[in-house]
């Protein structure tokens, strides 16, 4: 079975600083990996995904993530935080052996300080 | 806009009552998922339907039930409501299923249920 661990339920960064959200997964088969963002009072929307190919994946709003198989990680980064990045972020892994069911991490809430 | 439509957006009701939440998936998506999100439980998977049939069950209470209709829209029925059922209920759809796809989900805006 797949599982996802997000390190840190809350992250606070200064505007303009690096955003780093950590995600580790366990999977018995090569995974498909996703980051979703949820802004206040909204649904989840896809930030980026890794399926195959290049391990550095670029998403919307300047975010990117790198798939590191040896570390079973898929950390999300953004070089310079903006106030509008304040949201909850979810890492997810798709279980190819179980009809691609997504398993979500517990989420990380990002606050951005002016 | 994800293409997934949920109604109603907000619902206030009393304990013991029954409500129905409705979801229209993205055009062409055969899979529909229901999730519950609350402050204390986080994002919880409830149930999945694929092309009209139940495909997977998560942490869904016996008081809750769901179905997917021939036109692929889905309804989540919540009965004998308790205060603790107050939450955001999300529907998501996917083109994945039947052994194909990537698992990517497209979420609706959610239905916020308040039980008083």
Interface residues (C-beta under 8 A of the other chain):
Chain A: X32 X34 X36 X42 X43 X44 X45 X46 X49 X51 X90 X92 X94 X95 X96 X98 X99 X100 X101 X102 X104 X106 X107
Chain B: X2 X4 X42 X43 X45 X48 X50 X55 X56 X90 X92 X94 X96 X97 X98 X99 X101 X102 X103 X104 X105 X106 X107 X108 X109 X110
